[in-house]
């Protein structure tokens, strides 16, 4: 007999915090099969683990009709600045694979009266990561000729570490090799030995463009001219303008499409019975299946 499985979703009020802040959260505990509120567990465990995987703080909150909420005070003496992982689970979830445990990476930065700002642009060619960073302070002053330590981080693992000096305009150009398959990359920048920033690496590789189709009325009907909406989304989650072609199962071109704004657009064609269709974006060697 299969055991029922719980699925947990947790929302935080912010994605990053300063030391001394408070994490406020709301959790939704559901039955994984039907995504309805779970009544199996009455207690939720919340942990904040440091980058060494050790628990820095642990609290318990009651669950009522699948809902739980609470807050975690980030006392600077207990929880210094750094990278942390927020974990949430019930006792019942510990019977199953760790994939069911909710996890979220959180950056806790040291508070300063004049915080740093950074503009970042990334490019990746194969396993080569290139970053262009521009540092300045909130009051507009540039961080000229400051020591900058940069770490490339994948999850909890430090991949590379380098020490550079910012240019006269506060700019830093950084190159690093990353292992194949590395995901969720971020840069940890320490400026002048004290101010620390965690910079998510947002890369928009053309081959990882996602193409989504939304037929008018929800589905295609054979023999009837149909309007199909589409949206192309880049790896960074933003819309990407594209053009492409639609083919049937025999490789015959039956339609073309071009996005009008932010990767969104539409096209019309008449689907045939017992036929399947796929799309290709110009310049990308990838096939996208049209839902039927």
Backbone as numpy.savetxt, mean C-alpha at the origin, in Angstrom:
# Nx Ny Nz CAx CAy CAz Cx Cy Cz
-14.84 -31.90 9.86 -15.68 -30.70 9.86 -14.80 -29.45 9.86
-15.10 -28.52 8.94 -14.32 -27.30 8.85 -14.63 -26.36 10.01
-13.58 -25.80 10.56 -13.76 -24.83 11.64 -14.08 -23.46 11.06
-15.01 -22.72 11.68 -15.29 -21.37 11.19 -14.07 -20.47 11.36
-13.88 -19.57 10.41 -12.72 -18.68 10.42 -13.16 -17.24 10.59
-12.43 -16.51 11.42 -12.72 -15.09 11.62 -11.79 -14.24 10.75
-12.33 -13.14 10.26 -11.54 -12.18 9.47 -11.62 -10.82 10.17
-10.47 -10.17 10.31 -10.40 -8.94 11.08 -9.92 -7.78 10.21
-10.63 -6.66 10.29 -10.22 -5.42 9.65 -10.06 -4.35 10.73
-9.01 -3.55 10.62 -8.75 -2.53 11.64 -8.37 -1.21 10.97
-9.03 -0.13 11.38 -8.75 1.20 10.85 -8.09 2.04 11.92
-7.07 2.81 11.52 -6.43 3.76 12.44 -6.73 5.17 11.96
-6.66 6.12 12.90 -7.00 7.51 12.54 -5.93 8.16 11.68
-4.70 7.65 11.71 -3.62 8.18 10.89 -2.72 7.04 10.44
-1.88 7.32 9.44 -0.95 6.29 8.96 0.43 6.43 9.61
0.73 7.58 10.21 1.99 7.77 10.92 1.75 8.69 12.12
2.65 8.61 13.10 2.46 9.32 14.37 3.77 9.91 14.86
3.66 10.88 15.78 4.81 11.40 16.50 4.85 10.75 17.88
6.03 10.71 18.47 6.11 10.23 19.85 5.24 11.12 20.73
4.51 10.49 21.64 3.59 11.22 22.50 2.18 11.29 21.95
1.99 10.87 20.67 0.65 10.82 20.07 -0.17 9.67 20.67
-1.39 9.56 20.19 -2.26 8.44 20.56 -2.82 7.81 19.30
-2.67 6.49 19.18 -3.28 5.76 18.06 -4.73 5.46 18.43
-5.64 5.94 17.63 -7.06 5.63 17.83 -7.50 4.70 16.71
-8.21 3.62 17.07 -8.54 2.61 16.08 -9.97 2.11 16.26
-10.47 1.51 15.18 -11.76 0.83 15.20 -11.59 -0.48 14.45
-12.12 -1.57 14.99 -11.92 -2.89 14.41 -13.28 -3.52 14.05
-13.24 -4.30 12.97 -14.43 -5.02 12.50 -14.08 -6.51 12.46
-14.73 -7.31 13.28 -14.49 -8.75 13.35 -15.64 -9.46 12.65
-15.30 -10.19 11.57 -16.32 -10.81 10.73 -16.08 -12.30 10.57
-17.14 -13.02 10.20 -17.00 -14.40 9.77 -16.46 -14.39 8.34
-15.38 -15.12 8.10 -14.69 -15.03 6.82 -15.53 -15.52 5.65
-16.44 -16.47 5.89 -17.20 -17.04 4.78 -18.28 -16.11 4.25
-19.01 -15.41 5.16 -20.11 -14.56 4.71 -19.88 -13.07 5.00
-18.77 -12.74 5.67 -18.45 -11.35 6.04 -19.59 -10.68 6.80
-20.12 -11.41 7.76 -21.11 -10.87 8.70 -20.46 -10.82 10.07
-20.95 -9.98 10.98 -20.31 -9.86 12.30 -20.15 -11.20 13.00
-18.95 -11.42 13.55 -18.67 -12.66 14.27 -19.03 -12.51 15.75
-19.66 -13.52 16.29 -20.00 -13.54 17.70 -19.21 -14.58 18.47
-18.20 -15.15 17.80 -17.42 -16.22 18.42 -16.48 -15.69 19.50
-15.87 -14.53 19.23 -14.85 -13.99 20.14 -15.36 -12.73 20.81
-15.06 -12.59 22.09 -15.47 -11.40 22.83 -14.33 -10.52 23.23
-13.09 -10.89 22.82 -11.92 -10.13 23.23 -10.95 -10.02 22.06
-10.45 -8.81 21.86 -9.50 -8.55 20.79 -8.16 -8.13 21.38
-7.08 -8.73 20.87 -5.73 -8.42 21.34 -5.04 -7.51 20.32
-4.49 -6.41 20.79 -3.79 -5.45 19.94 -2.35 -5.36 20.42
-1.40 -5.54 19.49 0.01 -5.47 19.84 0.72 -4.46 18.94
1.70 -3.78 19.52 2.56 -2.88 18.76 3.98 -3.42 18.87
4.50 -3.99 17.77 5.83 -4.62 17.77 6.85 -3.68 17.14
8.06 -3.63 17.72 9.11 -2.79 17.15 9.75 -3.48 15.95
10.77 -2.84 15.35 11.37 -3.40 14.13 12.20 -4.65 14.39
12.37 -5.02 15.66 13.04 -6.27 16.01 12.04 -7.40 16.24
10.74 -7.09 16.08 9.70 -8.08 16.28 9.30 -8.28 17.73
9.79 -7.41 18.62 9.45 -7.53 20.04 8.26 -6.62 20.37
7.39 -7.11 21.23 6.19 -6.35 21.59 6.56 -5.15 22.46
6.20 -3.94 21.99 6.44 -2.71 22.76 5.23 -2.37 23.63
4.04 -2.79 23.17 2.83 -2.54 23.95 1.76 -3.53 23.53
0.93 -3.93 24.49 -0.14 -4.90 24.21 -1.35 -4.53 25.04
-2.51 -4.44 24.38 -3.75 -4.13 25.09 -4.83 -5.12 24.66
-5.90 -5.18 25.42 -7.05 -6.01 25.10 -8.30 -5.13 25.11
-9.16 -5.31 24.14 -10.41 -4.54 24.08 -11.57 -5.50 23.83
-12.74 -5.21 24.41 -13.90 -6.09 24.18 -14.48 -5.92 22.79
-15.06 -7.00 22.29 -15.71 -6.99 20.98 -17.22 -7.15 21.20
-17.99 -6.25 20.61 -19.45 -6.29 20.73 -20.07 -6.30 19.34
-20.78 -7.38 19.02 -21.44 -7.55 17.72 -20.45 -7.27 16.58
-19.25 -7.81 16.70 -18.26 -7.67 15.65 -17.52 -6.35 15.61
-17.75 -5.47 16.59 -17.10 -4.16 16.61 -16.24 -3.99 17.86
-15.11 -3.30 17.69 -14.25 -2.97 18.82 -13.54 -1.65 18.51
-13.22 -0.90 19.53 -12.51 0.36 19.33 -11.70 0.67 20.58
-10.73 1.54 20.41 -9.88 1.88 21.54 -8.75 2.80 21.12
-7.78 2.98 21.99 -6.64 3.83 21.67 -5.39 3.31 22.37
-4.24 3.67 21.82 -2.94 3.28 22.35 -2.11 4.54 22.53
-1.76 4.87 23.78 -0.93 6.04 24.05 0.52 5.73 23.72
1.16 6.61 22.95 2.54 6.40 22.52 3.49 7.19 23.42
3.62 6.74 24.64 4.53 7.38 25.59 5.96 7.27 25.07
6.64 8.40 24.95 7.98 8.40 24.35 8.99 7.61 25.16
8.76 7.44 26.48 9.69 6.65 27.29 9.51 5.16 27.04
8.29 4.73 26.70 8.02 3.31 26.42 8.18 2.98 24.94
7.79 3.93 24.08 7.76 3.67 22.65 8.53 4.79 21.95
9.84 4.62 21.76 10.63 5.64 21.07 10.31 5.68 19.58
10.84 6.67 18.89 10.60 6.78 17.45 11.20 5.57 16.73
10.58 5.19 15.63 11.04 4.05 14.85 9.91 3.44 14.04
10.18 2.30 13.42 9.19 1.58 12.62 8.55 0.50 13.47
7.23 0.42 13.43 6.49 -0.55 14.23 5.48 -1.29 13.36
5.04 -2.43 13.87 3.97 -3.20 13.23 2.81 -3.33 14.20
1.64 -2.89 13.77 0.43 -3.03 14.57 -0.21 -4.36 14.21
-0.38 -5.24 15.22 -0.97 -6.56 15.01 -2.25 -6.67 15.83
-3.25 -7.31 15.25 -4.52 -7.49 15.96 -5.07 -8.88 15.66
-5.60 -9.54 16.69 -6.10 -10.90 16.51 -6.98 -11.28 17.69
-7.73 -12.37 17.53 -8.48 -12.96 18.63 -7.81 -14.27 19.01
-8.19 -14.81 20.15 -7.63 -16.09 20.58 -7.97 -17.19 19.59
-9.19 -17.13 19.04 -9.63 -18.16 18.09 -8.78 -18.12 16.82
-8.37 -16.95 16.38 -7.60 -16.82 15.15 -6.22 -17.47 15.27
-5.75 -17.69 16.49 -4.45 -18.31 16.69 -4.46 -19.80 16.33
-5.65 -20.37 16.09 -5.75 -21.77 15.65 -5.42 -21.93 14.17
-5.31 -20.80 13.46 -5.15 -20.86 12.02 -3.84 -20.20 11.60
-3.66 -20.12 10.29 -2.44 -19.54 9.73 -2.29 -18.08 10.14
-1.04 -17.63 10.24 -0.75 -16.25 10.66 -1.26 -15.23 9.66
-1.62 -15.67 8.44 -2.13 -14.75 7.43 -3.44 -14.10 7.86
-4.17 -14.73 8.78 -5.43 -14.17 9.23 -5.25 -13.07 10.28
-4.06 -12.94 10.82 -3.77 -11.89 11.80 -3.64 -10.56 11.06
-4.32 -9.52 11.56 -4.23 -8.21 10.93 -2.87 -7.60 11.23
-2.22 -7.02 10.20 -0.91 -6.38 10.37 -0.89 -5.07 9.60
-0.28 -4.07 10.20 -0.14 -2.77 9.55 1.15 -2.11 10.00
1.96 -1.64 9.05 3.21 -0.96 9.38 2.91 0.49 9.76
3.52 0.93 10.84 3.29 2.29 11.34 4.64 2.94 11.65
4.80 4.16 11.21 6.02 4.93 11.51 5.73 5.90 12.65
6.56 5.86 13.70 6.46 6.80 14.81 7.72 7.67 14.79
7.52 8.97 14.54 8.64 9.88 14.38 8.85 10.71 15.65
10.06 11.15 15.83 10.39 12.01 16.95 9.79 13.39 16.73
9.15 13.92 17.76 8.51 15.23 17.63 9.56 16.33 17.56
9.31 17.30 16.69 10.18 18.47 16.60 9.33 19.69 16.31
9.77 20.85 16.82 9.01 22.08 16.60 9.08 22.55 15.16
10.10 22.11 14.42 10.25 22.51 13.03 10.52 21.26 12.20
9.47 20.48 11.92 9.66 19.18 11.29 10.20 19.28 9.87
10.77 18.14 9.44 11.32 18.06 8.09 10.23 17.72 7.08
10.43 18.22 5.87 9.60 17.85 4.74 10.51 17.27 3.67
9.99 16.36 2.88 10.78 15.77 1.81 9.91 15.57 0.57
10.46 15.92 -0.57 9.85 15.59 -1.85 10.65 14.44 -2.43
9.95 13.40 -2.87 10.64 12.19 -3.32 10.13 11.75 -4.68
11.04 11.31 -5.52 10.70 10.72 -6.82 11.52 9.45 -6.98
10.87 8.36 -7.40 11.54 7.07 -7.49 11.46 6.51 -8.90
12.46 5.71 -9.22 12.49 5.01 -10.50 13.17 3.67 -10.27
12.62 2.62 -10.86 13.22 1.30 -10.70 13.39 0.66 -12.06
14.60 0.20 -12.33 14.93 -0.51 -13.55 15.48 -1.87 -13.15
14.65 -2.92 -13.30 15.05 -4.24 -12.81 15.16 -4.20 -11.29
16.33 -4.56 -10.78 16.55 -4.53 -9.33 17.27 -3.25 -8.88
17.38 -2.29 -9.78 18.07 -1.04 -9.48 17.05 0.02 -9.08
17.19 0.54 -7.87 16.30 1.58 -7.36 17.02 2.92 -7.37
16.38 3.92 -7.98 16.92 5.28 -8.00 15.95 6.20 -7.27
16.50 7.05 -6.41 15.66 7.98 -5.65 16.25 9.39 -5.73
15.37 10.35 -5.93 15.75 11.76 -5.88 14.96 12.41 -4.74
15.68 12.90 -3.73 15.05 13.44 -2.53 15.43 14.90 -2.36
14.48 15.68 -1.88 14.73 17.10 -1.61 14.23 17.40 -0.20
15.15 17.72 0.71 14.81 17.96 2.11 14.75 19.46 2.40
13.74 19.86 3.17 13.71 21.21 3.73 12.88 21.20 5.00
12.90 22.29 5.73 12.15 22.38 6.96 10.81 23.07 6.74
9.92 22.93 7.73 8.59 23.48 7.60 8.61 24.98 7.34
9.62 25.68 7.89 9.69 27.13 7.71 10.32 27.52 6.37
10.62 26.52 5.52 11.14 26.79 4.19 12.65 26.73 4.06
13.36 26.64 5.17 14.82 26.59 5.10 15.28 25.26 4.49
16.28 25.35 3.62 16.83 24.15 2.99 17.91 23.54 3.86
18.01 22.23 3.83 18.99 21.51 4.65 20.26 21.29 3.83
21.00 22.36 3.64 22.20 22.29 2.80 23.35 21.61 3.53
24.02 20.70 2.82 25.25 20.04 3.27 25.09 19.30 4.61
23.90 18.75 4.85 23.66 17.96 6.06 23.97 16.49 5.77
24.46 15.78 6.81 24.66 14.33 6.68 23.31 13.63 6.60
23.18 12.72 5.65 21.93 11.97 5.47 22.26 10.48 5.43
21.66 9.72 6.34 21.81 8.26 6.32 20.52 7.67 5.76
20.66 6.84 4.74 19.50 6.25 4.08 19.54 4.73 4.19
18.42 4.15 4.63 18.27 2.70 4.67 17.10 2.31 3.78
17.30 1.27 2.96 16.22 0.69 2.18 15.64 -0.47 2.98
14.33 -0.41 3.25 13.69 -1.40 4.12 12.57 -2.11 3.36
12.53 -3.42 3.49 11.44 -4.23 2.94 10.76 -4.92 4.11
9.56 -4.46 4.47 8.90 -5.00 5.66 9.70 -4.64 6.90
10.22 -5.66 7.60 11.05 -5.43 8.77 12.54 -5.60 8.46
12.86 -5.92 7.22 14.24 -6.25 6.88 14.96 -5.06 6.27
16.15 -4.74 6.81 17.00 -3.71 6.23 17.78 -4.31 5.06
17.60 -3.73 3.87 18.28 -4.27 2.69 19.63 -3.62 2.46
19.66 -2.29 2.48 20.92 -1.57 2.26 20.99 -0.36 3.17
22.21 0.16 3.33 22.43 1.35 4.16 23.54 2.17 3.52
23.33 3.50 3.46 24.34 4.35 2.83 24.34 5.71 3.52
25.49 6.37 3.52 25.62 7.71 4.10 26.01 8.68 3.00
25.23 9.78 2.91 25.44 10.77 1.87 25.43 12.17 2.48
25.71 13.17 1.67 25.65 14.56 2.10 24.71 15.30 1.16
23.75 16.03 1.74 22.80 16.79 0.93 23.52 17.91 0.19
23.02 18.24 -1.01 23.59 19.31 -1.80 23.22 20.68 -1.24
23.66 21.75 -1.88 23.37 23.10 -1.39 21.89 23.43 -1.35
21.07 22.72 -2.14 19.62 22.94 -2.14 18.88 21.89 -1.31
19.63 21.06 -0.54 19.01 20.03 0.28 18.67 18.76 -0.49
19.21 18.60 -1.69 18.87 17.45 -2.53 19.84 16.29 -2.31
19.33 15.08 -2.48 20.13 13.86 -2.38 19.70 12.92 -3.50
20.67 12.41 -4.26 20.42 11.39 -5.27 20.96 10.06 -4.75
20.12 9.03 -4.80 20.46 7.77 -4.15 20.19 6.62 -5.10
21.13 5.68 -5.19 20.98 4.47 -6.00 21.25 3.25 -5.14
20.43 2.21 -5.35 20.61 1.00 -4.54 20.14 -0.22 -5.32
20.81 -1.35 -5.10 20.35 -2.63 -5.63 19.40 -3.27 -4.64
18.28 -3.78 -5.13 17.30 -4.44 -4.27 17.13 -5.88 -4.72
16.99 -6.83 -3.78 16.81 -8.23 -4.15 15.56 -8.43 -4.99
15.60 -9.40 -5.88 14.44 -9.70 -6.72 13.25 -10.10 -5.86
12.08 -9.56 -6.20 10.86 -9.89 -5.46 10.63 -9.06 -4.22
11.50 -8.08 -3.95 11.30 -7.23 -2.77 10.03 -6.41 -2.94
9.21 -6.38 -1.91 7.97 -5.62 -1.97 7.82 -4.71 -0.77
6.86 -3.77 -0.86 6.59 -2.82 0.23 7.87 -2.13 0.70
8.59 -1.58 -0.26 9.84 -0.92 0.07 9.59 0.46 0.68
10.51 0.87 1.56 10.48 2.22 2.11 11.92 2.67 2.35
12.10 3.98 2.40 13.40 4.56 2.73 13.31 5.18 4.12
14.26 4.86 4.96 14.36 5.49 6.26 15.52 6.48 6.21
15.19 7.76 6.30 16.21 8.80 6.19 16.44 9.44 7.55
17.71 9.46 7.98 18.11 10.14 9.22 18.98 11.33 8.82
18.51 12.53 9.13 19.18 13.76 8.71 19.88 14.39 9.90
21.14 14.71 9.73 21.96 15.36 10.77 21.99 14.55 12.06
21.82 13.23 11.94 21.93 12.35 13.08 20.78 12.36 14.05
19.69 13.12 13.76 18.60 13.19 14.74 17.20 13.14 14.12
16.96 13.89 13.06 15.63 13.91 12.45 15.47 12.70 11.53
14.39 11.95 11.73 14.19 10.72 10.98 12.86 10.77 10.24
12.89 10.32 8.99 11.70 10.25 8.16 11.58 8.86 7.56
10.36 8.37 7.46 10.10 7.11 6.77 9.37 7.44 5.47
9.98 7.10 4.34 9.46 7.52 3.03 9.02 6.29 2.25
7.72 6.09 2.03 7.27 4.96 1.21 7.81 5.08 -0.21
8.27 3.97 -0.76 8.79 3.97 -2.13 7.62 3.71 -3.08
7.20 4.78 -3.77 6.09 4.67 -4.72 6.66 4.57 -6.12
6.58 3.38 -6.69 7.11 3.14 -8.03 5.95 2.80 -8.97
6.00 3.37 -10.15 4.93 3.13 -11.11 5.49 2.43 -12.34
5.75 1.11 -12.21 6.30 0.35 -13.33 5.19 0.03 -14.33
5.46 0.31 -15.59 4.45 0.18 -16.64 3.88 -1.23 -16.71
4.72 -2.24 -16.56 4.27 -3.63 -16.69 3.32 -4.05 -15.58
3.26 -3.29 -14.49 2.37 -3.64 -13.39 1.07 -2.84 -13.41
0.76 -2.22 -14.55 -0.50 -1.50 -14.70 -1.66 -2.49 -14.63
-2.67 -2.14 -13.84 -3.87 -2.98 -13.71 -4.99 -2.36 -14.54
-5.75 -3.19 -15.22 -6.84 -2.72 -16.08 -8.14 -3.38 -15.62
-9.11 -2.55 -15.24 -10.39 -3.05 -14.73 -11.50 -2.66 -15.69
-12.43 -3.60 -15.93 -13.55 -3.37 -16.84 -14.87 -3.41 -16.07
-15.79 -2.51 -16.43 -17.11 -2.47 -15.80 -18.16 -2.36 -16.91
-18.74 -3.49 -17.35 -19.76 -3.44 -18.40 -21.02 -2.70 -17.91
-21.64 -1.95 -18.80 -22.88 -1.25 -18.46 -23.95 -2.28 -18.11
-24.62 -2.07 -17.00 -25.64 -3.02 -16.55 -25.08 -4.18 -15.76
-23.76 -4.24 -15.60 -23.16 -5.28 -14.77 -22.58 -6.45 -15.52
-23.12 -6.74 -16.74 -22.58 -7.85 -17.51 -22.88 -7.66 -18.99
-22.10 -8.35 -19.83 -22.29 -8.27 -21.27 -23.41 -9.22 -21.70
-24.17 -8.80 -22.72 -25.25 -9.63 -23.26 -24.96 -9.90 -24.72
-24.90 -11.17 -25.10 -24.56 -11.55 -26.46 -25.53 -10.95 -27.46
-24.99 -10.40 -28.56 -25.81 -9.87 -29.64 -26.30 -8.45 -29.42
-26.01 -7.84 -28.29 -26.48 -6.48 -28.00 -25.27 -5.57 -27.82
-25.29 -4.46 -28.54 -24.20 -3.49 -28.42 -24.10 -3.00 -26.97
-22.92 -3.10 -26.41 -22.74 -2.79 -25.00 -21.65 -1.72 -24.81
-21.87 -0.87 -23.83 -20.86 0.12 -23.46 -20.09 -0.44 -22.26
-18.77 -0.41 -22.35 -17.92 -0.96 -21.30 -17.02 0.15 -20.76
-17.13 0.42 -19.47 -16.24 1.37 -18.83 -14.97 0.67 -18.38
-13.87 1.42 -18.32 -12.62 0.81 -17.87 -11.81 1.84 -17.09
-10.90 1.33 -16.28 -9.97 2.19 -15.56 -8.63 1.49 -15.46
-7.58 2.22 -15.83 -6.21 1.72 -15.73 -5.56 2.33 -14.50
-4.99 1.49 -13.64 -4.41 1.94 -12.38 -2.95 1.53 -12.32
-2.09 2.47 -12.01 -0.67 2.20 -11.90 -0.33 1.55 -10.58
0.91 1.16 -10.44 1.38 0.48 -9.23 1.28 1.38 -8.00
1.27 2.70 -8.23 1.16 3.64 -7.12 -0.28 3.92 -6.72
-1.24 3.23 -7.37 -2.65 3.39 -7.03 -3.35 4.53 -7.75
-2.63 5.25 -8.60 -3.22 6.37 -9.33 -3.58 5.95 -10.75
-4.53 6.70 -11.35 -4.94 6.40 -12.71 -3.83 6.65 -13.71
-3.77 5.81 -14.74 -2.75 5.92 -15.78 -3.45 5.99 -17.14
-3.14 7.01 -17.93 -3.75 7.12 -19.26 -3.16 6.07 -20.19
-4.03 5.32 -20.86 -3.59 4.21 -21.71 -4.41 4.19 -23.00
-3.94 3.41 -23.95 -4.70 3.06 -25.14 -4.46 1.58 -25.40
-5.41 0.95 -26.07 -5.24 -0.48 -26.30 -6.27 -1.05 -27.25
-6.28 -2.38 -27.33 -7.16 -3.08 -28.27 -7.85 -4.25 -27.57
-9.03 -4.60 -28.07 -9.80 -5.73 -27.56 -9.83 -6.82 -28.63
-9.57 -8.08 -28.20 -9.52 -9.21 -29.12 -10.49 -10.30 -28.68
-10.98 -11.09 -29.67 -11.77 -12.26 -29.32 -10.84 -13.45 -29.13
-11.41 -14.64 -28.90 -10.59 -15.82 -28.59 -9.75 -16.28 -29.78
-10.11 -15.83 -30.99 -9.35 -16.21 -32.20 -8.26 -15.19 -32.52
-8.12 -14.15 -31.68 -7.11 -13.13 -31.92 -7.55 -12.02 -32.84
-8.83 -11.98 -33.20 -9.34 -10.93 -34.08 -9.64 -9.68 -33.27
-9.18 -8.53 -33.78 -9.45 -7.27 -33.08 -10.89 -6.87 -33.28
-11.59 -6.57 -32.16 -13.00 -6.22 -32.24 -13.29 -4.80 -31.74
-12.32 -4.17 -31.08 -12.54 -2.81 -30.58 -11.21 -2.21 -30.15
-11.20 -0.88 -30.04 -10.05 -0.16 -29.48 -10.55 0.71 -28.34
-9.63 1.12 -27.47 -10.04 1.99 -26.36 -8.90 2.95 -26.02
-9.30 4.14 -25.56 -8.36 5.18 -25.14 -8.95 5.85 -23.92
-8.15 5.99 -22.88 -8.66 6.65 -21.66 -8.85 8.13 -21.91
-9.86 8.71 -21.25 -10.18 10.12 -21.42 -9.62 10.98 -20.29
-9.60 10.41 -19.06 -9.12 11.18 -17.91 -8.73 10.24 -16.78
-7.54 10.45 -16.22 -7.06 9.69 -15.06 -7.20 8.19 -15.25
-6.94 7.71 -16.46 -6.99 6.28 -16.74 -8.38 5.73 -16.99
-9.41 6.59 -16.96 -10.79 6.14 -17.15 -11.29 6.45 -18.55
-12.17 5.59 -19.05 -12.77 5.79 -20.36 -13.81 4.72 -20.62
-14.30 4.67 -21.84 -15.28 3.63 -22.21 -15.19 3.36 -23.71
-15.74 2.22 -24.11 -15.81 1.86 -25.52 -17.05 1.01 -25.73
-17.45 0.83 -26.97 -18.62 0.03 -27.30 -18.24 -1.10 -28.24
-18.89 -2.24 -28.05 -18.76 -3.35 -29.00 -19.91 -4.31 -28.76
-20.12 -5.23 -29.71 -21.21 -6.20 -29.61 -20.63 -7.58 -29.35
-20.78 -8.10 -28.14 -20.22 -9.44 -27.84 -21.01 -10.55 -28.52
-20.32 -11.61 -28.88 -20.96 -12.76 -29.50 -21.18 -13.86 -28.47
-22.15 -14.72 -28.74 -22.44 -15.83 -27.82 -21.28 -16.82 -27.80
-21.01 -17.40 -26.62 -19.98 -18.42 -26.43 -18.59 -17.93 -26.85
-18.35 -16.64 -26.71 -17.06 -16.06 -27.07 -16.43 -15.41 -25.83
-15.11 -15.42 -25.79 -14.39 -14.76 -24.71 -13.53 -13.65 -25.30
-13.23 -12.63 -24.46 -12.52 -11.46 -24.96 -11.39 -11.09 -24.00
-10.35 -10.55 -24.59 -9.22 -10.10 -23.79 -8.69 -8.79 -24.36
-8.02 -8.03 -23.52 -7.52 -6.73 -23.93 -6.01 -6.66 -23.73
-5.38 -5.82 -24.55 -3.97 -5.54 -24.39 -3.75 -4.03 -24.43
-2.91 -3.53 -23.52 -2.55 -2.12 -23.51 -1.34 -1.93 -24.42
-1.38 -0.90 -25.22 -0.26 -0.62 -26.13 1.02 -0.44 -25.32
2.05 -1.18 -25.71 3.35 -1.06 -25.07 3.55 -1.98 -23.87
2.51 -2.74 -23.51 2.61 -3.66 -22.36 2.33 -5.08 -22.82
3.22 -5.99 -22.56 3.05 -7.39 -22.96 2.29 -8.15 -21.88
1.02 -7.84 -21.76 0.18 -8.43 -20.71 -1.24 -8.53 -21.23
-1.95 -9.61 -20.87 -3.32 -9.83 -21.34 -4.28 -9.63 -20.18
-5.35 -8.88 -20.44 -6.39 -8.61 -19.43 -7.70 -9.22 -19.92
-8.31 -10.08 -19.12 -9.54 -10.75 -19.50 -10.75 -9.88 -19.23
-11.64 -9.82 -20.20 -12.88 -9.05 -20.05 -13.92 -9.91 -19.33
-14.55 -9.42 -18.25 -15.55 -10.23 -17.55 -16.79 -10.43 -18.41
-17.38 -11.63 -18.33 -18.58 -11.95 -19.12 -19.78 -12.11 -18.21
